[in-house]
Amino acid sequence: MSYILYRKINSDISDSIEALLVQQGVDFTSHDTQHIKITASHVQDLLEMLGMWAVDLVEKEHPLWHDSCLNEESDDQEIIDFIVNNPSAMKDAIVIKDQSRAIIANPPENVFSLF
């Protein structure tokens, strides 16, 4: 099984999730959302795994969201394009299991639902 963690730098939530994964002996790869390159296709796959709309993946308090002209009523494709250009605006933290299931692990204990 492979796990991927999309995390934010200096995030207590992400640090807790990493600690839980290590504690459980889970092999995982961690990616900082400030430095990842993500495609629209990958965001769409992520949304399908999460069972969410694009607007639900965005951290609404993020300054880039506030600076954009997007809102809760915006078209999904516009928001996906926003995420591609601003992956750091995604919610913290997302854990993907085997490229088939994903959760937003906030609170960190949500990660146990993937085991």
Buried (B, 14 or more C-beta within 10 A) or exposed (E): EEBBBBBBEEBEBBBBBBEBBEEEEBEBEBBBBEEEEBEEEBBBBBBEBBEBEBBBBBBEEBEBBEEBEBEEEBEEEEBBBBBBEBBBBBBBBBBBBEEEEBBBBBEBEBBEEBE
